[in-house]
Amino acid sequence: QNVMGFPLVDRPPKDSLMKAAHLLCRIGALDKSNSLTAVGKKLAMIPVHPVYAYCLLVSSEFECTAEMLSIVAMLSAETPVFVAANRRQKELAPKTKPVLHDDGDHLSLLSAYSQWKKSSNKQAFARQHGLNHTALERANTIRGQLKDLLLQAWQFKQIPSCGGPKNWHVVRRALLKGCFMQTARRDEVNQNAYQTTLTRQVAKLHPQSALFQRKPPPACVVYAELITTTKNYLRTVTEVDPAWLAELCPQYFATSAPQP
């Protein structure tokens, strides 16, 4: 039960253990005595990042677990899905249904996977849309394994779906509740910069984001990763309504609530 005192063979830095413990506490996986809660025991059954497992857990509240499974699988594949399109692909692009979604990268991943999965010739579809077929196959395998775990370990009776792209705003709400620690607000002065709500770090949208060209940029986003090169960038970002912060996570974002 005492993570800090566990005899790990290759012990991470103390700061890293503390950050991990704080993260688990915020999503309700650890209690004040550093013991696993009922939520923590559930999350421990799913072999993905705890935040992604938490997203799967809260998705059932929004009846979009099928969609969240696809997003988590795509993120867990850890292989770029979108590859640079060649001249032929660019010529075909206007004639094909776009895979990128206007609301951001998580939904673009969901859109790409959903359309690829439905395609009769998956390799040709991936090639035509500039997608990494191998990454999609890997994500498909991961999704199947995660689905089996939800049905067996979590004893889901069924995998609820929100019913298609017209209802994907529900998926964005579920993403926000699951990834509330990975949110950022647009800077009021510098419209091209964001400040993360947790660490107060200043960052910009990654150039490869579907939202990079948006004018003006979204007021609030949820992101999968904060990376640092010469600057800080938010990678894999999706637009969310700022009002959802207080609505869905009042313990952290209500006017009088403590910061996460």
NUKEBA-77147 format. One record per residue: residue number from 1; x, y, z of N, C-alpha, C in turn. Coordinates in nm, 4 decimals. Each point is the difference from the previous one (the first is absolute). Layout:
<pts>
   num        n.X        n.Y        n.Z       ca.X       ca.Y       ca.Z        c.X        c.Y        c.Z
   NUM          X          Y          Z          X          Y          Z          X          Y          Z
...
</pts>
This chain:
<pts>
   num        n.X        n.Y        n.Z       ca.X       ca.Y       ca.Z        c.X        c.Y        c.Z
     1     0.0810    -0.1209     0.0000    -0.0810     0.1209     0.0000     0.0847     0.1264     0.0000
     2     0.1172    -0.0062     0.0616     0.0880     0.1175     0.0049     0.0872     0.0039    -0.1244
     3    -0.0434     0.0773    -0.0987     0.0718     0.0057    -0.1274     0.1414     0.0535     0.0189
     4     0.0135     0.1013     0.0841     0.1308     0.0628     0.0191     0.1011    -0.0969     0.0623
     5    -0.0489    -0.0975     0.0786     0.0899    -0.0926     0.0662     0.0115    -0.1341    -0.0697
     6    -0.0650    -0.0145    -0.1159     0.0037    -0.1277    -0.0705     0.1402    -0.0256    -0.0555
     7     0.0541    -0.1208     0.0186     0.1384    -0.0291    -0.0431     0.0125    -0.0181    -0.1516
     8    -0.0146     0.1080    -0.0734     0.0109    -0.0054    -0.1462     0.1439    -0.0277    -0.0411
     9     0.0177    -0.0831    -0.1015     0.1342    -0.0332    -0.0489     0.0648     0.1230    -0.0625
    10    -0.0756     0.0700    -0.0834     0.0497     0.1211    -0.0653    -0.0879     0.1163     0.0460
    11     0.0367     0.0603     0.1115    -0.0852     0.1014     0.0633     0.0006     0.1312    -0.0788
    12    -0.1187     0.0495    -0.0383    -0.0080     0.1318    -0.0645     0.0345     0.1096     0.1006
    13     0.0293     0.1211    -0.0484     0.0246     0.1121     0.0914    -0.1207     0.0217     0.0911
    14     0.0264     0.0469     0.1223    -0.1065     0.0216     0.0971    -0.1054     0.0958    -0.0537
    15     0.0442     0.1061    -0.0713    -0.0943     0.0962    -0.0563    -0.0968    -0.0667    -0.0970
    16     0.0514    -0.0936    -0.0789    -0.0855    -0.0696    -0.0969    -0.1044    -0.0846     0.0714
    17     0.0411    -0.0672     0.1080    -0.0952    -0.0794     0.0771    -0.1066     0.0883     0.0638
    18     0.0426     0.1168     0.0501    -0.0953     0.0919     0.0616    -0.1011     0.0516    -0.1016
    19     0.0480     0.0366    -0.1200    -0.0896     0.0485    -0.1046    -0.0999    -0.1076    -0.0401
    20     0.0496    -0.1247    -0.0103    -0.0878    -0.1105    -0.0373    -0.1065    -0.0227     0.1077
    21     0.0411     0.0083     0.1270    -0.0943    -0.0183     0.1099    -0.1049     0.1111     0.0019
    22     0.0440     0.1237    -0.0267    -0.0938     0.1126    -0.0041    -0.1018    -0.0181    -0.1122
    23     0.0487    -0.0468    -0.1154    -0.0904    -0.0238    -0.1132    -0.1054    -0.1036     0.0386
    24     0.0446    -0.1096     0.0608    -0.0929    -0.1064     0.0377    -0.0992     0.0468     0.1057
    25     0.0456     0.0872     0.0905    -0.0915     0.0556     0.1008    -0.1079     0.0850    -0.0654
    26     0.0387     0.0812    -0.0983    -0.0949     0.0914    -0.0636    -0.1074    -0.0733    -0.0791
    27     0.0339    -0.1152    -0.0553    -0.1016    -0.0745    -0.0747    -0.0711    -0.1020     0.0896
    28     0.0283     0.0077     0.1302    -0.0715    -0.0843     0.0952     0.0494    -0.1423     0.0084
    29     0.1234    -0.0251    -0.0479     0.0539    -0.1361     0.0020     0.0728    -0.0328     0.1308
    30     0.0493     0.1021     0.0700     0.0661    -0.0173     0.1290    -0.0727     0.0819     0.1049
    31    -0.0059    -0.0512     0.1234    -0.0573     0.0791     0.1091     0.1128     0.0718     0.0746
    32    -0.0328     0.0674     0.1078     0.0983     0.0820     0.0719     0.1094    -0.0826     0.0656
    33    -0.0247    -0.1289     0.0179     0.1026    -0.0871     0.0579     0.0792    -0.0734    -0.1075
    34    -0.0161     0.0451    -0.1256     0.0693    -0.0579    -0.1152    -0.0409    -0.1450    -0.0280
    35    -0.1202    -0.0363     0.0381    -0.0539    -0.1324    -0.0316    -0.0914     0.0106    -0.1216
    36    -0.0048    -0.1063    -0.0800    -0.0875    -0.0005    -0.1169    -0.1464     0.0044     0.0418
    37    -0.0742     0.0863    -0.0641    -0.1448     0.0070     0.0208    -0.0681    -0.1005    -0.0927
    38    -0.1322    -0.0052     0.0063    -0.0754    -0.0863    -0.0915     0.0256     0.0409    -0.1444
    39     0.0074     0.1323    -0.0226     0.0314     0.0507    -0.1342     0.1408    -0.0429    -0.0402
    40     0.0953     0.0142     0.0927     0.1377    -0.0378    -0.0284     0.0148    -0.1464    -0.0364
    41    -0.0733    -0.0855     0.0700     0.0069    -0.1434    -0.0294    -0.0551    -0.0296    -0.1394
    42    -0.1023     0.0756    -0.0395    -0.0542    -0.0163    -0.1357     0.1018     0.0443    -0.1050
    43     0.0592     0.1177     0.0233     0.0957     0.0528    -0.0969     0.1208    -0.0916    -0.0132
    44     0.0398    -0.0640     0.1106     0.1172    -0.0878    -0.0016    -0.0211    -0.1233    -0.0883
    45    -0.1233    -0.0314    -0.0319    -0.0296    -0.1156    -0.0861     0.0244     0.0291    -0.1477
    46     0.0124     0.1287    -0.0329     0.0117     0.0395    -0.1408     0.1439     0.0441    -0.0286
    47     0.0732    -0.0703    -0.0872     0.1428     0.0270    -0.0222     0.0292     0.1169    -0.0944
    48    -0.0556     0.1169     0.0338     0.0298     0.1225    -0.0739     0.0285     0.1091     0.1028
    49     0.0397     0.1180    -0.0456     0.0250     0.1122     0.0916    -0.1249     0.0207     0.0874
    50     0.0193     0.0249     0.1298    -0.1156     0.0159     0.0900    -0.1022     0.1030    -0.0467
    51     0.0468     0.1096    -0.0608    -0.0938     0.1011    -0.0486    -0.0880    -0.0566    -0.1119
    52     0.0594    -0.0822    -0.0873    -0.0780    -0.0611    -0.1079    -0.1001    -0.1005     0.0568
    53     0.0427    -0.0762     0.1010    -0.0919    -0.0946     0.0647    -0.1140     0.0762     0.0671
    54     0.0338     0.1139     0.0592    -0.1024     0.0831     0.0649    -0.0990     0.0541    -0.1043
    55     0.0509     0.0370    -0.1168    -0.0883     0.0451    -0.1085    -0.0990    -0.1096    -0.0387
    56     0.0481    -0.1241    -0.0058    -0.0892    -0.1116    -0.0315    -0.1058    -0.0157     0.1090
    57     0.0410     0.0193     0.1250    -0.0938    -0.0143     0.1115    -0.1101     0.1059    -0.0055
    58     0.0394     0.1259    -0.0194    -0.1014     0.1069     0.0009    -0.0824     0.0008    -0.1284
    59     0.0507    -0.0613    -0.1062    -0.0738     0.0009    -0.1271    -0.1356    -0.0685     0.0119
    60    -0.0099    -0.0933     0.0950    -0.1284    -0.0693     0.0154    -0.1086     0.0952     0.0481
    61     0.0392     0.1044     0.0746    -0.0970     0.1006     0.0450    -0.0610     0.0745    -0.1185
    62     0.0795     0.0133    -0.1066    -0.0424     0.0766    -0.1177    -0.0477    -0.0913    -0.1139
    63    -0.0001    -0.1304     0.0269    -0.0420    -0.0999    -0.0990     0.0772     0.0133    -0.1310
    64     0.1323     0.0119     0.0129     0.0841     0.0083    -0.1206     0.1250    -0.0860     0.0174
    65    -0.0149    -0.1138     0.0673     0.1158    -0.0861     0.0260     0.0584    -0.0566    -0.1290
    66    -0.0834    -0.0309    -0.0970     0.0500    -0.0528    -0.1273     0.0941     0.1007    -0.0664
    67    -0.0402     0.1265     0.0004     0.0828     0.1046    -0.0606     0.1282     0.0225     0.0810
    68    -0.0126    -0.0030     0.1340     0.1184     0.0209     0.0835     0.0990    -0.1156    -0.0150
    69    -0.0501    -0.1201    -0.0181     0.0874    -0.1144    -0.0248     0.0871     0.0242    -0.1232
    70    -0.0603     0.0527    -0.1047     0.0742     0.0262    -0.1234     0.1068     0.1066     0.0218
    71    -0.0345     0.1061     0.0722     0.0952     0.1085     0.0251     0.1155    -0.0489     0.0862
    72    -0.0314    -0.0698     0.1079     0.1044    -0.0504     0.0902     0.0914    -0.0989    -0.0724
    73    -0.0581    -0.0846    -0.0835     0.0806    -0.0957    -0.0764     0.0931     0.0715    -0.0962
    74    -0.0495     0.1032    -0.0666     0.0829     0.0760    -0.0945     0.1139     0.0710     0.0726
    75    -0.0292     0.0571     0.1168     0.1043     0.0673     0.0778     0.1003    -0.1007     0.0552
    76    -0.0474    -0.1174     0.0386     0.0867    -0.1013     0.0603     0.0871    -0.0709    -0.1026
    77    -0.0355     0.0098    -0.1266     0.0823    -0.0624    -0.1047     0.1377     0.0646    -0.0073
    78     0.0076     0.1259     0.0434     0.1270     0.0742     0.0087     0.0767     0.0002    -0.1325
    79    -0.0742     0.0036    -0.1080     0.0588     0.0077    -0.1339    -0.0774     0.1053    -0.0775
    80     0.0690     0.0908    -0.0695    -0.0720     0.1031    -0.0759    -0.0987    -0.0619    -0.0992
    81    -0.1210     0.0496     0.0029    -0.1045    -0.0510    -0.0892    -0.0031     0.0788    -0.1301
    82     0.0166     0.1313     0.0116    -0.0062     0.0856    -0.1178     0.1412     0.0182    -0.0564
    83     0.0167    -0.0352    -0.1261     0.1297     0.0135    -0.0657    -0.0122     0.1045    -0.1101
    84     0.1139     0.0515    -0.0440    -0.0008     0.1039    -0.1033    -0.0603    -0.0538    -0.1294
    85    -0.0959     0.0720    -0.0542    -0.0649    -0.0418    -0.1240     0.0883     0.0328    -0.1203
    86     0.0052    -0.0932    -0.0953     0.0745     0.0274    -0.1222    -0.0887     0.0749    -0.0995
    87     0.0534     0.0329    -0.1156    -0.0740     0.0814    -0.0971    -0.1285    -0.0687    -0.0444
    88     0.0059    -0.1306    -0.0233    -0.1175    -0.0743    -0.0442    -0.1093     0.0034     0.1065
    89     0.0389    -0.0159     0.1281    -0.0976     0.0025     0.1086    -0.0653     0.1374     0.0122
    90     0.0798     0.1045    -0.0207    -0.0537     0.1358     0.0076    -0.0995     0.0250    -0.1121
    91     0.0247    -0.0601    -0.1179    -0.0931     0.0147    -0.1117    -0.1326    -0.0709     0.0287
    92     0.0081    -0.1137     0.0718    -0.1196    -0.0773     0.0306    -0.0776     0.0576     0.1178
    93     0.0710     0.0720     0.0870    -0.0595     0.0453     0.1265    -0.1341     0.0719    -0.0163
    94    -0.0136     0.0955    -0.0933    -0.1282     0.0708    -0.0116    -0.1158    -0.0918    -0.0403
    95     0.0310    -0.1156    -0.0607    -0.1039    -0.0904    -0.0470    -0.0400    -0.1032     0.1058
    96     0.0721    -0.0018     0.1115    -0.0271    -0.0986     0.1030    -0.0519     0.0680     0.1263
    97    -0.0681    -0.0772     0.0821    -0.0506     0.0522     0.1266     0.1182     0.0294     0.0918
    98     0.0110     0.1208     0.0524     0.1156     0.0327     0.0850    -0.0013    -0.0806     0.1293
    99     0.1199    -0.0324     0.0485     0.0087    -0.0738     0.1259     0.0272     0.0937     0.1178
   100     0.0538     0.1176    -0.0281     0.0246     0.0940     0.1087    -0.1310     0.0605     0.0480
   101    -0.0113     0.0208     0.1303    -0.1225     0.0542     0.0582     0.0231     0.1440     0.0442
   102    -0.0987     0.0842    -0.0237     0.0138     0.1428     0.0298     0.0220     0.0287     0.1488
   103    -0.0463    -0.0890     0.0863     0.0096     0.0267     0.1434     0.1332    -0.0414     0.0617
   104     0.0877    -0.0626    -0.0792     0.1319    -0.0289     0.0541     0.0536    -0.1394    -0.0268
   105     0.1102    -0.0294     0.0682     0.0802    -0.1180    -0.0319    -0.0559    -0.1311     0.0550
   106    -0.0553     0.0017     0.1208    -0.0576    -0.1240     0.0527    -0.1120    -0.0490    -0.0914
   107    -0.0832     0.0939    -0.0448    -0.1105    -0.0381    -0.0879     0.0498    -0.0320    -0.1410
   108     0.1132     0.0578    -0.0389     0.0605    -0.0366    -0.1287     0.0504    -0.1444     0.0046
   109     0.0568    -0.0389     0.1139     0.0434    -0.1394     0.0175    -0.1212    -0.0936    -0.0047
   110    -0.1069     0.0400     0.0663    -0.1232    -0.0795     0.0004    -0.0576    -0.0094    -0.1407
   111    -0.0006     0.1119    -0.0711    -0.0520     0.0029    -0.1372     0.0824    -0.0893    -0.0919
   112     0.1312     0.0096     0.0097     0.0890    -0.0801    -0.0848    -0.0211    -0.1491     0.0261
   113    -0.0040    -0.0349     0.1281    -0.0176    -0.1425     0.0335    -0.1359    -0.0508    -0.0465
   114    -0.1050     0.0769     0.0261    -0.1363    -0.0433    -0.0344    -0.0154    -0.0214    -0.1497
   115     0.0520     0.0929    -0.0789    -0.0127    -0.0129    -0.1458     0.0866    -0.1129    -0.0530
   116     0.1209    -0.0140     0.0558     0.0889    -0.1099    -0.0403    -0.0630    -0.1346     0.0322
   117    -0.0601    -0.0105     0.1185    -0.0598    -0.1259     0.0446    -0.1148    -0.0417    -0.0917
   118    -0.0770     0.0974    -0.0494    -0.1153    -0.0289    -0.0855     0.0393    -0.0266    -0.1454
   119     0.1216     0.0361    -0.0373     0.0428    -0.0126    -0.1393     0.0163    -0.1463    -0.0411
   120    -0.0412    -0.0312    -0.1202     0.0140    -0.1375    -0.0506     0.1444    -0.0300    -0.0381
   121     0.0737     0.1032    -0.0410     0.1421    -0.0161    -0.0323     0.0794     0.0947     0.0898
   122     0.0362    -0.0486     0.1171     0.0600     0.0856     0.1017     0.1362     0.0552    -0.0417
   123     0.0792    -0.0818    -0.0649     0.1318     0.0482    -0.0415    -0.0118     0.1130    -0.1014
   124    -0.0898    -0.0166    -0.0962    -0.0207     0.1031    -0.1017    -0.0560     0.1271     0.0632
   125    -0.0905    -0.0158     0.0957    -0.0564     0.1169     0.0688     0.1092     0.0766     0.0728
   126     0.0863    -0.0725     0.0706     0.1089     0.0650     0.0734     0.0940     0.0729    -0.0957
   127     0.0326    -0.0644    -0.1098     0.0908     0.0605    -0.0978    -0.0622     0.1247    -0.0615
   128    -0.1276    -0.0069    -0.0319    -0.0699     0.1107    -0.0645    -0.0119     0.1221     0.0914
   129    -0.0088    -0.0240     0.1328    -0.0199     0.1095     0.0947     0.1256     0.0362     0.0781
   130     0.1139    -0.0551    -0.0399     0.1246     0.0333     0.0679     0.0046    -0.0499     0.1430
   131    -0.0501    -0.1227     0.0228    -0.0021    -0.0586     0.1332     0.0979    -0.1170     0.0094
   132     0.0497    -0.0240     0.1180     0.0927    -0.1090     0.0255    -0.0817    -0.1273     0.0266
   133    -0.0051    -0.0870    -0.1000    -0.0816    -0.1211     0.0098     0.0461    -0.0894     0.1148
   134     0.1315    -0.0109     0.0193     0.0543    -0.0844     0.1074    -0.0430     0.0517     0.1372
   135     0.0026     0.1321     0.0165    -0.0412     0.0598     0.1275    -0.1484    -0.0269     0.0260
   136    -0.0816     0.0083    -0.1043    -0.1429    -0.0260     0.0139    -0.0274    -0.1462     0.0359
   137     0.0754    -0.0898    -0.0604    -0.0155    -0.1418     0.0340     0.0377    -0.0246     0.1458
   138     0.1081     0.0639     0.0445     0.0432    -0.0141     0.1395    -0.1081     0.0548     0.0937
   139    -0.0539     0.1159    -0.0338    -0.1058     0.0595     0.0818    -0.1231    -0.0911     0.0034
   140    -0.0304    -0.0629    -0.1110    -0.1148    -0.0895    -0.0065     0.0181    -0.1198     0.0934
   141     0.1227    -0.0528     0.0046     0.0301    -0.1117     0.0898    -0.0128     0.0436     0.1452
   142     0.0555     0.1176     0.0322    -0.0070     0.0531     0.1371    -0.1446     0.0220     0.0401
   143    -0.0782     0.0551    -0.0922    -0.1412     0.0267     0.0298    -0.0741    -0.1289     0.0339
   144     0.0267    -0.1041    -0.0761    -0.0656    -0.1282     0.0264     0.0356    -0.0542     0.1374
   145     0.1271     0.0133     0.0372     0.0439    -0.0477     0.1313    -0.0634     0.0817     0.1124
   146    -0.0058     0.1325    -0.0181    -0.0610     0.0856     0.1013    -0.1492    -0.0280     0.0138
   147    -0.0654    -0.0202    -0.1118    -0.1430    -0.0313     0.0027    -0.0260    -0.1277     0.0794
   148     0.0820    -0.1035    -0.0227    -0.0154    -0.1257     0.0729     0.0181     0.0219     0.1502
   149     0.0964     0.0862     0.0377     0.0241     0.0274     0.1412    -0.1195     0.0717     0.0644
   150    -0.0601     0.0936    -0.0728    -0.1166     0.0700     0.0536    -0.1155    -0.0975     0.0233
   151    -0.0163    -0.0936    -0.0914    -0.1100    -0.0959     0.0123     0.0265    -0.1030     0.1088
   152     0.1266    -0.0389     0.0156     0.0329    -0.1060     0.0955     0.0414     0.0561     0.1361
   153     0.1048     0.0845     0.0025     0.0516     0.0496     0.1277    -0.0944     0.1021     0.0640
   154    -0.0556     0.0891    -0.0817    -0.0916     0.1022     0.0532    -0.1448    -0.0453    -0.0059
   155    -0.0222    -0.1122    -0.0650    -0.1331    -0.0600    -0.0080    -0.1045     0.0921    -0.0629
   156     0.0441     0.0728    -0.1037    -0.0954     0.0761    -0.0792    -0.0930    -0.1001    -0.0697
   157    -0.1297     0.0259     0.0032    -0.0934    -0.0873    -0.0700    -0.0013     0.0283    -0.1490
   158     0.0294     0.1247    -0.0361     0.0105     0.0395    -0.1396     0.0903     0.1219    -0.0094
   159     0.0414     0.0318    -0.1216     0.0852     0.1163    -0.0237    -0.0873     0.1090    -0.0620
   160    -0.0403     0.1005     0.0784    -0.0905     0.1032    -0.0528     0.0692     0.0905    -0.1021
   161    -0.0774     0.0458    -0.0962     0.0481     0.0925    -0.1029    -0.0929     0.1203    -0.0056
   162     0.0570     0.1163    -0.0288    -0.0832     0.1212    -0.0077    -0.0685     0.0123    -0.1355
   163     0.0379    -0.0864    -0.0961    -0.0793    -0.0086    -0.1219     0.0500     0.0715    -0.1234
   164     0.1246     0.0397    -0.0058     0.0515     0.0576    -0.1233     0.0489     0.1421     0.0137
   165     0.0656     0.0526    -0.1051     0.0641     0.1326     0.0035    -0.0901     0.1147     0.0438
   166    -0.1287    -0.0089    -0.0297    -0.0903     0.1101     0.0375    -0.0117     0.0141     0.1514
   167     0.0396    -0.1047     0.0727    -0.0085     0.0029     0.1466     0.1373     0.0044     0.0678
   168     0.1036     0.0273    -0.0759     0.1349    -0.0075     0.0573     0.0311     0.1129     0.0981
   169    -0.0893     0.0994     0.0127     0.0204     0.1009     0.1039    -0.0023    -0.0663     0.1375
   170    -0.0723    -0.1123     0.0105    -0.0049    -0.0762     0.1251     0.1380    -0.0586     0.0308
   171     0.0698    -0.0424    -0.1040     0.1353    -0.0550     0.0172     0.0942     0.1087     0.0523
   172    -0.0162     0.1213    -0.0485     0.0848     0.1107     0.0483    -0.0261     0.0274     0.1480
   173    -0.1231    -0.0120     0.0428    -0.0336     0.0197     0.1415     0.0638    -0.1103     0.0848
   174    -0.0072    -0.1229    -0.0497     0.0609    -0.1121     0.0721     0.1522     0.0151     0.0059
   175     0.0599     0.0467    -0.1091     0.1445     0.0237    -0.0022     0.0390     0.1040     0.1045
   176    -0.0792     0.1053     0.0102     0.0310     0.1046     0.0974    -0.0081    -0.0544     0.1423
   177    -0.1048    -0.0761     0.0296    -0.0119    -0.0532     0.1360     0.1123    -0.0991     0.0305
   178     0.0393    -0.0784    -0.1000     0.1069    -0.0970     0.0213     0.1384     0.0612     0.0047
   179     0.0210     0.1051    -0.0793     0.1326     0.0634    -0.0108    -0.0014     0.1408     0.0576
   180    -0.0752     0.0219     0.1078    -0.0144     0.1364     0.0523     0.1329     0.0604     0.0438
   181     0.0978    -0.0855     0.0302     0.1324     0.0511     0.0385     0.0820     0.0404    -0.1221
   182    -0.0462    -0.0361    -0.1167     0.0702     0.0315    -0.1238    -0.0851     0.0956    -0.0841
   183    -0.0314     0.1128     0.0625    -0.0761     0.1038    -0.0685     0.0808     0.1290    -0.0016
   184    -0.0308     0.0867    -0.0933     0.0706     0.1276    -0.0113    -0.0953     0.1056    -0.0538
   185     0.0184     0.1218     0.0487    -0.0804     0.1134    -0.0452     0.0847     0.0921    -0.0869
   186    -0.0643     0.0596    -0.0984     0.0705     0.0948    -0.0871     0.0342     0.1258     0.0797
   187     0.1204     0.0499    -0.0216     0.0459     0.1220     0.0670    -0.0815     0.1185    -0.0509
   188    -0.0469     0.0824     0.0901    -0.0836     0.1133    -0.0387     0.0782     0.1071    -0.0756
   189     0.1297     0.0090     0.0271     0.0837     0.1007    -0.0665     0.0603    -0.0558    -0.1279
   190     0.0723    -0.1115     0.0121     0.0603    -0.0657    -0.1164    -0.0939    -0.1091    -0.0491
   191    -0.0768     0.0313    -0.1028    -0.1047    -0.0891    -0.0486     0.0531    -0.1322    -0.0559
   192     0.1303    -0.0083    -0.0267     0.0573    -0.1227    -0.0554     0.0619    -0.0891     0.1072
   193    -0.0109     0.0414     0.1254     0.0604    -0.0766     0.1096    -0.1073    -0.0495     0.0954
   194     0.0323    -0.1079     0.0695    -0.0897    -0.0594     0.0993     0.0725    -0.0132     0.1327
   195    -0.0782    -0.0008     0.1084     0.0548    -0.0278     0.1318    -0.0689    -0.1241     0.0546
   196     0.0798    -0.0986     0.0390    -0.0584    -0.1228     0.0519    -0.0653     0.0285     0.1352
   197    -0.1148    -0.0609     0.0238    -0.0747     0.0286     0.1227     0.0660    -0.0631     0.1225
   198     0.0810    -0.1023    -0.0193     0.0617    -0.0682     0.1133     0.1349     0.0601     0.0378
   199     0.0917     0.0066    -0.0965     0.1368     0.0425     0.0297     0.0281     0.1462    -0.0341
   200    -0.0993     0.0680    -0.0603     0.0159     0.1410    -0.0384     0.1157     0.0196    -0.0980
   201     0.0268    -0.1010    -0.0807     0.1042     0.0134    -0.1016    -0.0593     0.0624    -0.1262
   202     0.0806     0.0822    -0.0648    -0.0418     0.0626    -0.1254     0.0423    -0.0893    -0.1159
   203    -0.0911    -0.0251    -0.0913     0.0295    -0.0874    -0.1132    -0.0826     0.0419    -0.1201
   204     0.0423    -0.0452    -0.1163    -0.0738     0.0253    -0.1235    -0.0536    -0.1317    -0.0555
   205    -0.0985     0.0103    -0.0871    -0.0495    -0.1195    -0.0666     0.1084    -0.0551    -0.0914
   206     0.0115    -0.1317    -0.0044     0.1004    -0.0621    -0.0859    -0.0347     0.0274    -0.1468
   207     0.0996     0.0311    -0.0823    -0.0265     0.0319    -0.1419    -0.0741    -0.1092    -0.0759
   208     0.0107    -0.1239     0.0457    -0.0673    -0.1098    -0.0700    -0.1445    -0.0194     0.0458
   209    -0.0458     0.0818     0.0931    -0.1367    -0.0138     0.0493    -0.1015     0.0457    -0.1042
   210    -0.1143    -0.0654     0.0000    -0.1095     0.0397    -0.0888    -0.0520     0.1388     0.0344
   211     0.0294     0.0474     0.1223    -0.0475     0.1315     0.0445     0.1035     0.1101    -0.0214
   212     0.1159    -0.0339    -0.0533     0.1093     0.0971    -0.0090    -0.0355     0.1219    -0.0837
   213    -0.0780    -0.0196    -0.1059    -0.0353     0.1092    -0.0896    -0.1284     0.0727     0.0407
   214    -0.0631    -0.0427     0.1084    -0.1270     0.0591     0.0420     0.0191     0.1466     0.0403
   215    -0.0830     0.0868    -0.0546     0.0044     0.1424     0.0338    -0.1384     0.0479     0.0412
   216    -0.0183     0.0495     0.1226     0.0977    -0.0048     0.1088     0.0127    -0.1415     0.0549
   217     0.1086    -0.0300     0.0709     0.0162    -0.1334     0.0586    -0.1089    -0.0262     0.1043
   218    -0.0296    -0.1258     0.0291    -0.1022    -0.0317     0.1007     0.0333     0.0626     0.1358
   219    -0.1017     0.0368     0.0740     0.0211     0.0627     0.1308     0.0526    -0.0986     0.1026
   220    -0.0345    -0.1271    -0.0174     0.0406    -0.1012     0.0977     0.0184    -0.1333    -0.0722
   221     0.1025    -0.0740     0.0391     0.0275    -0.1288    -0.0639     0.0359    -0.1044     0.1048
   222    -0.0197    -0.1246    -0.0374     0.0527    -0.1131     0.0757     0.1122    -0.0573    -0.0860
   223     0.1103    -0.0406     0.0634     0.1151    -0.0475    -0.0773     0.0487    -0.1342     0.0549
   224     0.0689    -0.0748    -0.0862     0.0523    -0.1299     0.0413     0.1404     0.0103     0.0550
   225     0.0765     0.0995    -0.0483     0.1412     0.0049     0.0362     0.0535     0.1427    -0.0083
   226     0.0834     0.0349     0.0968     0.0738     0.1267    -0.0029     0.1444    -0.0340    -0.0288
   227     0.0485     0.0432    -0.1160     0.1378    -0.0320    -0.0364     0.0837     0.1278    -0.0033
   228     0.1278    -0.0156     0.0268     0.0898     0.1143     0.0027     0.1155    -0.0229    -0.0969
   229     0.0150     0.0917    -0.0947     0.1180     0.0012    -0.0883     0.0680     0.1331     0.0291
   230     0.0040     0.0894    -0.0960     0.0460     0.1358     0.0305    -0.1130     0.0789     0.0663
   231    -0.1246    -0.0487    -0.0186    -0.1179     0.0603     0.0619    -0.0891    -0.1114     0.0537
   232    -0.1008     0.0374     0.0763    -0.0993    -0.0968     0.0472    -0.1127    -0.0111    -0.1021
   233    -0.0394    -0.1239    -0.0279    -0.1091    -0.0229    -0.0938    -0.1015    -0.0965     0.0594
   234    -0.1277     0.0245    -0.0283    -0.1073    -0.0911     0.0360    -0.0267    -0.0902    -0.1196
   235     0.0155    -0.1300     0.0204    -0.0180    -0.0938    -0.1114    -0.1259    -0.0837     0.0215
   236    -0.0695    -0.0248    -0.1089    -0.1290    -0.0696    -0.0004    -0.0983     0.0793     0.0851
   237    -0.0581     0.1018    -0.0590    -0.0888     0.0922     0.0714    -0.1396     0.0001    -0.0631
   238    -0.0987     0.0208     0.0857    -0.1392     0.0063    -0.0451    -0.0701     0.1141     0.0714
   239    -0.0815     0.0720    -0.0740    -0.0727     0.1132     0.0574    -0.1067    -0.0466     0.0979
   240    -0.0088     0.0697     0.1131    -0.1073    -0.0243     0.0968    -0.0587     0.1345     0.0415
   241    -0.1215    -0.0029     0.0482    -0.0666     0.1210     0.0472     0.0540     0.0348     0.1386
   242     0.0520     0.1218     0.0207     0.0527     0.0372     0.1321    -0.1012    -0.0184     0.1119
   243    -0.1299     0.0150    -0.0304    -0.1041    -0.0151     0.1020    -0.0086    -0.1435     0.0514
   244     0.0481    -0.0958    -0.0802    -0.0045    -0.1395     0.0433     0.0932    -0.0281     0.1178
   245     0.1040     0.0818     0.0157     0.0949    -0.0228     0.1091    -0.0722     0.0013     0.1350
   246    -0.0742     0.1070     0.0268    -0.0712     0.0106     0.1269    -0.1186    -0.0957     0.0068
   247    -0.0629    -0.0255    -0.1156    -0.1172    -0.0884    -0.0016     0.0385    -0.1446     0.0293
   248     0.1065    -0.0484    -0.0642     0.0360    -0.1411     0.0095     0.1002    -0.0293     0.1108
   249     0.0792     0.1002     0.0380     0.1012    -0.0192     0.1047    -0.0083     0.1132     0.1018
   250    -0.1152     0.0155     0.0659    -0.0184     0.1133     0.0914     0.0962    -0.0009     0.1187
   251     0.0498    -0.1183     0.0368     0.0904    -0.0073     0.1152     0.1323     0.0714    -0.0276
   252     0.0303     0.0224    -0.1281     0.1251     0.0669    -0.0363    -0.0210     0.1334    -0.0703
   253    -0.1085     0.0131    -0.0747    -0.0138     0.1166    -0.0852    -0.1167     0.0918     0.0331
   254    -0.0751    -0.0321     0.1040    -0.1020     0.0950     0.0453     0.0714     0.1220     0.0567
   255    -0.0694     0.1131     0.0046     0.0614     0.1276     0.0393     0.0753    -0.0084     0.1319
   256    -0.0565    -0.0703     0.0970     0.0621    -0.0064     0.1321     0.0807    -0.1259     0.0239
   257     0.0135    -0.0840    -0.1048     0.0681    -0.1286     0.0171     0.1508     0.0174    -0.0014
   258     0.0737    -0.0907     0.0682     0.1452     0.0049    -0.0044     0.0500    -0.0407    -0.1372
   259     0.1174     0.0433    -0.0373     0.0570    -0.0374    -0.1286     0.0423    -0.1467     0.0057
   260    -0.0083    -0.0719    -0.1151     0.0361    -0.1419    -0.0007     0.1493    -0.0184     0.0247
</pts>
